[in-house]
Protein backbone atom coordinates (compact mmCIF):
# COMPACT_ATOMS: atom_id res chain seq x y z
CA UNK A 1 0.00 0.00 0.00
CA UNK A 2 1.26 3.46 -0.85
CA UNK A 3 1.72 5.76 2.12
CA UNK A 4 3.04 9.26 2.23
CA UNK A 5 5.42 9.92 5.11
CA UNK A 6 4.97 13.58 6.10
CA UNK A 7 7.99 15.80 6.37
CA UNK A 8 8.82 19.13 7.95
CA UNK A 9 8.31 21.95 5.43
CA UNK A 10 11.20 23.90 6.95
CA UNK A 11 14.02 21.35 7.22
CA UNK A 12 12.74 18.34 5.24
CA UNK A 13 13.01 15.83 8.10
CA UNK A 14 10.60 12.92 7.68
CA UNK A 15 8.38 12.03 10.66
CA UNK A 16 4.90 10.91 11.68
CA UNK A 17 1.94 13.30 11.49
CA UNK A 18 1.60 13.13 15.27
CA UNK A 19 5.20 14.34 15.71
CA UNK A 20 5.14 17.12 13.14
CA UNK A 21 3.51 19.91 15.19
CA UNK A 22 5.76 19.29 18.20
CA UNK A 23 8.82 19.26 15.92
CA UNK A 24 7.82 22.58 14.35
CA UNK A 25 7.19 24.16 17.77
CA UNK A 26 10.50 22.99 19.24
CA UNK A 27 12.88 23.27 16.28
CA UNK A 28 11.41 26.09 14.19
CA UNK A 29 9.94 28.51 16.74
CA UNK A 30 11.74 31.45 15.09
CA UNK A 31 10.21 30.61 11.69
CA UNK A 32 6.72 30.26 13.16
CA UNK A 33 7.16 33.66 14.85
CA UNK A 34 8.26 35.18 11.51
CA UNK A 35 5.17 33.71 9.79
CA UNK A 36 2.94 35.82 12.02
CA UNK A 37 4.60 39.04 10.83
CA UNK A 38 3.42 40.93 7.71
CA UNK A 39 5.65 40.33 4.69
CA UNK A 40 6.83 36.90 5.86
CA UNK A 41 6.62 35.55 2.29
CA UNK A 42 9.87 37.28 1.36
CA UNK A 43 11.84 36.31 4.48
CA UNK A 44 11.11 32.70 5.45
CA UNK A 45 13.00 30.15 3.38
CA UNK A 46 11.95 26.54 2.95
CA UNK A 47 13.63 23.71 1.06
CA UNK A 48 12.24 22.94 -2.38
CA UNK A 49 10.43 19.57 -2.21
CA UNK A 50 12.25 18.41 -5.36
CA UNK A 51 15.84 19.66 -5.28
CA UNK A 52 16.27 20.89 -1.71
CA UNK A 53 17.42 24.40 -2.59
CA UNK A 54 16.20 27.07 -0.19
CA UNK A 55 13.43 29.27 -1.62
CA UNK A 56 10.97 31.73 -0.13
CA UNK A 57 7.21 31.43 -0.42
CA UNK A 58 7.26 34.45 -2.72
CA UNK A 59 9.64 32.77 -5.18
CA UNK A 60 8.55 29.11 -5.08
CA UNK A 61 6.27 29.38 -8.13
CA UNK A 62 9.00 30.98 -10.23
CA UNK A 63 11.52 28.41 -8.98
CA UNK A 64 9.21 25.53 -9.95
CA UNK A 65 8.54 26.99 -13.42
CA UNK A 66 12.21 27.62 -14.15
CA UNK A 67 14.00 24.70 -12.45
CA UNK A 68 11.28 22.01 -12.51
CA UNK A 69 8.96 22.90 -15.45
CA UNK A 70 7.64 19.35 -16.07
CA UNK A 71 6.79 18.88 -12.40
CA UNK A 72 5.15 22.32 -12.23
CA UNK A 73 2.96 21.44 -15.23
CA UNK A 74 2.03 18.10 -13.61
CA UNK A 75 1.11 19.77 -10.31
CA UNK A 76 -1.00 22.32 -12.18
CA UNK A 77 -2.73 19.51 -14.12
CA UNK A 78 -3.58 17.62 -10.91
CA UNK A 79 -4.85 20.78 -9.20
CA UNK A 80 -7.03 21.67 -12.19
CA UNK A 81 -8.32 18.11 -12.38
CA UNK A 82 -9.29 18.06 -8.70
CA UNK A 83 -11.02 21.45 -8.88
CA UNK A 84 -12.71 20.57 -12.17
CA UNK A 85 -14.07 17.28 -10.88
CA UNK A 86 -15.20 18.75 -7.56
CA UNK A 87 -16.93 21.73 -9.18
CA UNK A 88 -18.31 19.59 -12.03
CA UNK A 89 -19.85 17.13 -9.60
CA UNK A 90 -21.29 19.95 -7.48
CA UNK A 91 -22.80 21.81 -10.43
CA UNK A 92 -24.08 18.56 -11.96
CA UNK A 93 -25.75 17.59 -8.70
CA UNK A 94 -27.28 21.06 -8.31
CA UNK A 95 -28.61 20.86 -11.88
CA UNK A 96 -30.17 17.47 -11.08
CA UNK A 97 -31.84 18.87 -7.96
CA UNK A 98 -33.24 21.86 -9.87
CA UNK A 99 -34.51 19.64 -12.70
CA UNK A 100 -36.09 17.33 -10.14
CA UNK A 101 -37.76 20.21 -8.30
CA UNK A 102 -39.32 21.56 -11.50
CA UNK A 103 -40.54 18.01 -12.30
CA UNK A 104 -38.43 17.52 -15.43
CA UNK A 105 -36.67 14.42 -14.06
CA UNK A 106 -38.20 11.46 -12.29
CA UNK A 107 -36.86 9.93 -9.08
CA UNK A 108 -35.16 7.15 -11.03
CA UNK A 109 -33.45 9.57 -13.42
CA UNK A 110 -32.10 11.67 -10.56
CA UNK A 111 -30.80 8.60 -8.72
CA UNK A 112 -29.24 7.12 -11.87
CA UNK A 113 -27.57 10.44 -12.75
CA UNK A 114 -26.28 10.89 -9.20
CA UNK A 115 -24.83 7.37 -9.28
CA UNK A 116 -23.13 8.14 -12.61
CA UNK A 117 -21.67 11.40 -11.27
CA UNK A 118 -20.44 9.66 -8.13
CA UNK A 119 -18.91 6.81 -10.16
CA UNK A 120 -17.00 9.40 -12.20
CA UNK A 121 -15.84 11.05 -8.98
CA UNK A 122 -14.71 7.66 -7.62
CA UNK A 123 -12.73 6.89 -10.78
CA UNK A 124 -10.87 10.19 -10.49
CA UNK A 125 -10.27 9.61 -6.76
CA UNK A 126 -8.79 6.17 -7.48
CA UNK A 127 -6.57 7.69 -10.18
CA UNK A 128 -5.36 10.37 -7.78
CA UNK A 129 -4.73 7.80 -5.05
CA UNK A 130 -2.74 5.44 -7.27
CA UNK A 131 -0.98 7.36 -10.04
CA UNK A 132 -0.68 10.88 -8.64
CA UNK A 133 0.45 9.56 -5.24
CA UNK A 134 2.94 7.19 -6.89
CA UNK A 135 4.36 10.14 -8.80
CA UNK A 136 4.58 12.20 -5.60
CA UNK A 137 6.42 9.36 -3.84
CA UNK A 138 8.89 9.12 -6.73
CA UNK A 139 9.57 12.84 -6.46
CA UNK A 140 10.03 12.56 -2.70
CA UNK A 141 12.41 9.58 -3.01
CA UNK A 142 14.49 11.48 -5.53
CA UNK A 143 14.61 14.44 -3.14
CA UNK A 144 15.55 12.61 0.08
CA UNK A 145 19.21 11.81 -0.73
CA UNK A 146 20.03 15.48 -1.36
CA UNK A 147 18.52 16.81 1.87
CA UNK A 148 19.66 14.59 4.69
CA UNK A 149 19.50 16.17 8.09
CA UNK A 150 22.80 16.21 9.94
CA UNK A 151 22.79 14.00 12.99
CA UNK A 152 24.91 14.83 16.04
CA UNK A 153 25.95 11.17 16.20
CA UNK A 154 27.21 10.96 12.63
CA UNK A 155 30.00 13.16 11.37
CA UNK A 156 31.23 13.51 7.79
CA UNK A 157 33.55 10.48 8.15
CA UNK A 158 30.69 8.06 8.85
CA UNK A 159 28.97 6.48 11.83
CA UNK A 160 30.68 6.48 15.22
CA UNK A 161 32.84 3.51 15.98
Secondary structure, DSSP 8 states (H G I E B T S, - for coil): ------B-TTT--B--HHHHHHHHHHH-HHHHHHHTSTTGGGT-EEE-TTT--EEETTTHHHHHHHH-HHHHHHHHHHHHHHHHHHHHHHHHHHHHHHHHHTTSS-HHHHHHHHHHHHHHHHHHHHHIIIIIHHHHHHHHHHHHTTS----TTEETTEE--
